[in-house]
Amino acid sequence: MRHCLILLALALLAACGRTPLQEQQAYVFGTRVEVLVVSAEPEQGRQAIAAVLREFDRLHRAYHAWQTSELTALNDAIAAGKPLSVTPELAALVGEAQALSAQGNYLFDPGIGQLIKLWGFQADEFKAELPPAAAIKDWLAKKPSIADIVIDGNRISSRNRQVALDFGGYLKGVALDRAAAILRAQGINNALINIGGNVMALGSKEGKKWRVGIQHPRQPGPMATVALDDGEAIGTSGDYQRFFEVDGQRYAHLLDPRTGYPADQTQAVTVLIPAGPKAGTLSDASSKPIFIAGPDGWREMAKQLEIGLVLRVDRSDRIFVTEALRQRLEFIGQAPALTTIP
């Protein structure tokens, strides 16, 4: 929660002024959600925020990975070896997630729901308990992946009955894009949407850009801030929000499908995505494969995904940042030692 709280605080500081500001918070997608709207018509702002939060709640309920939902119905059908006709929206989401996974060599793979469940991360509270090594070995042998999904119109089936879809690493980004579309359709052109650290900026506040903070994964407070242009989105994948510890070792929810274990060479990856129709989606989905690729592969993965603005903190607290993002950062206090990547 630290990351999103810092983003809220900085956003409120940036929003101080005479222009009416409407702000509302909620708890959706297992995290805190904040929507800030600048509007000279307070009722317009309130109605727009309410429409956004209704859409968030609908997405959360429809595509929940372990409570009864459209997604669990599909997973039940896959486990039974049966095809299922789904809504056009769900078919489109599965297809998009499949394409995004392929672009990242399936390091981000929403088809690994059974592995996520094995590790206990399909829960609101995590037990400090490792899954049996034999269970992970068995899962690896079956090689379930979203690549096994077959989409025929709105009819979905799988070549592998061990596939279980979990949109936890993807849906927050989708929700950002939906929120931007809803706000603009209601005449709101200046807003900030924060879903647990995935943030999208619309317009500005009295001509000043929205400024958000980037949390250091092992230190309190933000290490730097960045101003966002209209339509830009920023997202962080970190090991400091959803994790448990056993014998002093941290096990985070970012699982490497190649090993069946949490990726442990990275503490956090932040990506900044230029404005575009899928900026929010990419801010969520693209940070995962870069995080999991680790020290030997993250730069090539970022290039492969065409993500040019990236910051990575490795397991030894070393900070790596691409030159394009470095030029836009403002560090708080003394700037840390950085390795700048062309």
N, C-alpha and C positions, 0 to 999 in steps of 0.2 A: 504493500500500500504506500510505502514512502515515496515512490516515484510519482504516482499520480497526485499525491497531496502537494508535493513541491510544485508540480505543474499548475495546480489550482492557485497556490499562493502567488506565484509569479504572474499568472494571468490576471488575478485580481489587482495586483500592483499596476500592471500595464493598463488596467481598465479604469483606474481612478480618474474621475473627470466629471464633466457636467452632463454628458450624453447619457440618457437613461440606459441602464444595464439590467437585464433580467438574467437570473441565474438559478438553476435548479439542479439538485443532485439526486441520484438514485443508486440502487445496488442491483446490477444486472450483469450477466455473463460472469458471475463469480467475482466481480470487482466493482469499485466505485466508478460511477459515470457522472460527468459534469457537463452541462451545456450552458454556455454563456452567450447571450444574444444582445447586440446593440441595436436598439430601435427607438425611434422617437414616439412610437405608439406602443405603450406598455402592454396593452391587451393583445396586440399583434404578436409581440414577443412571447408572451405567455402561451398563446395558442400554438405558436410554432414549436416551442419547447415541448409542450404536451404531445404534439403529433410525433415528434422525434422519439420521446420516451415510450410512447405506445408502440412504435415500430420496433424499438429495442426489445421491449417485453415480448412482442410477438415472435421475433427471431429467436430469442432465448428459449421460449417455450416450444417452438416448432422444431428446433434443431438441438435440443438438449441431448447430451451423449449418454446419460445414464438414468434420467427420469423419463417416464413415458412420453414419447414425442413421435413426430413423423420420422425422425432419424432412427430412433430405436426400433420402430416398425420395419424400416428398411434393413437394419442390422439383423433383426430376427428372421427376416425372409432370406437374407444371405446365408445365415447360419443353417437354415433348413434346406438350402440348395434350391430355393425357388426364386423366380423372377418376381418383381413387384412393379406395378404401375404407380408412379408417384406424381406429385404436382409438377407442373412445368418449372416452378421456381426451384424445387429440390433437384430436379434433373439438371438444371442449369448450374446450380451450385456445385454439384458433384463433378460435372464436366469442367468447370473452371478450376476447382481444386485439383483435379487430375492433371490439367495442363500446367498449373503452377508447380506441382510436384515434379513433373517431368523436367521442367526448366531448371530445377535445383537438384537434379540427379536423385530425386526421391529422398533426400536428407530431411526435407519437410514432407511428411507423408500422412495425411489424415486417415489412412487405412490401417493404422497401427493401434486401434482402440483397445484390442485385447492386451497389448503390451502396456499401455497406459493404465489399464485396470489392474494388471499384475503388480505394478509398482504402487498401487493405491492412490493414484492421482485422479481417479474418477470419484472424487469425494470432496466435501467441503472442508473436512479436517483430515490431516494425514497422520498415519501411524508411523512411528519410527521403527520400521520393520522392513527388512530386505526380502524380496521374493525368493523362492527357492531357485538355486542355480539351474536345477534340472528343468524347471518350468520355462525359464528363459531360453535354455538350449532347445527345448521342444518347440517354442514359438519361432525361434530362428530357423529351425529345420523346415517349418511349414511356409516360410517366406511370404506372409500376407502383405499386400500392398494395394494402394488405390489403383495401381496399374492393372490389377486383376479385374477391375470393374468394367462391365460392358454396358454402354448406354445406347438404347435403340428408341429414339424419340423420348417418351416419358417412361419407358420400361427399362428397369435396371436389374441386372443380374451380375453374378461374379463367378469367375473361373476358380476362385479359391474361397471355400466356405469359412476360412479362418479370418477373412477380412471383417473388420468392424470399424465403421467410420466414426471419427471424432473430429468435430470442427473447432475444437478449442484454440488451435493455433491460426485460425483463419477468419472466424466469424466476426471478431471485433473489428477487423479491417473492413469487411463487407458492411458492417453497421455504420462505420464512418462515412462511407460513400452514400449510403441510404440517407443518413442524416443531412449531408450536404445537399442532396437533391431535394429533400423535403423542405429545408430552410429556404433554399433559393426559390422553390415553387411558391412559397408563401411570402415572397418579397423580402426575405431576410438576406442581406448580402454581407453582413459583418457579424461574425460569430466565432467561437472557439469550442470545439467538441473534444472531450477527453474521455477515453474509455480505458481506464487502468493503465495509462501511460502511452497509449496510442492516441495521437492528437492530430486533428486537422484544423487549419485556420481558414476562415473565410474573410476576405476583405481586411479591415483594419479597425482600430479604435481611434476615431478622430484623426485619421491620417497616419497614426503610428502603428507600426507592425506589432502583431501579437508576439510576445517573447515568452519562451518556455525554457525550463531547466532540464539539464541532463544529469541524472543522479549517478554518483559514483557507487558501485555495488557494495563497497565495504566501508563507506564513510557517510556520516550524516550530512544532509544538505546537498545542493547541486554543486557540481564541479565547474559547470559552464552553462551559459545560456545561448540560445540561438533565436533570431527573429525569423518568423515564417512569412513567406509571401502568400498572396491569395491562392487558395487551393492546394497549398503544400501540406504534406502529412509527414509526421515523424513517429517512429515506433522503436521500442526497445525490447529485446529479449534478454532476460537476465536470470541468474540463478538465485536471486535474493528475495523472491516473493513466494514462490511455490516450491518448497523443499522440506526435507527433514534431515536429521543428522543421526548417524549411528557410529558409536565409537569415535566421535570427533570428526567424522568425514561427512561432508555435505552431499546429499543426493537430490538433485533438482529435477523438475518436471520435463526438461528438454532432453528427450531420449534420442539416442543415436540408433536408428533402425538397423545399422550394420552390425552393432555389437549387442543390442538389447539392453544396454546400460545408459545411464545419464551421461551426456557429454560433459567432461570435467576439465577441459583445457581452456575454457573461456568463462569469464564472470558475466560479461554483458556485451551486447552488440546493439548499437543504435544506427538506424538508417534514416535518411531524410529523402523523401520522394517528391520530385517536382509535380506541379499541378497536372492533373489529367483525370480522365473518367474513372480510373481504378487506383488513384493515389492511396486512398485509405486501405484498400485490399492489399496492395503491395507493401505498405508500411508494416503490416502484420505478418504476411506470409514470407517476405523476402529476408527478414532478419533471422529466421530459424535456420535455413540451410547455411548461412554465413556463420552463425554461431556454432553449429554442429561440425562444420568443415574443419574447425580448429586451426592451430598455428600454421600447418603446412598447406592448408587449402582455402583459407578464408578469402585471400586476395583474388585468387583465380575464380572462386565462386562468385564474388561480387562482380567481377568483370563479366562472367558468364551471364549473370542476371541483369547486367547493364545498370548496376547500382553504383553511382559514382561518389555519393556522400555517405561515408561509413566511419564509425568510431568503434573500436574494439578494445575491451579491457581483458587481458589474459589472466590466467590463474595466479600469476605472480605480481599482479597489480600494474603491470606495464600497459601503457596506453598507446594504441596505434590509431592513426587517423589519416584519412585521405586528404590530400592537399585541398581539394575542392571544399570539403567540410571545414577543415582547419581555418580557412579564410573567413568563415562565417561565425566562428565560435567566439564568445567573450567569456574568458575564464574569471571565476570569482576568487579574489585573493591572488596569491602567487600561482602563476601557471605551472602545472605539473610538467615533469619531463615527458616529452612526446616523441614518438617515432612517426614522422610524416611519410606517407606513402604517395607516390606520384599518381 
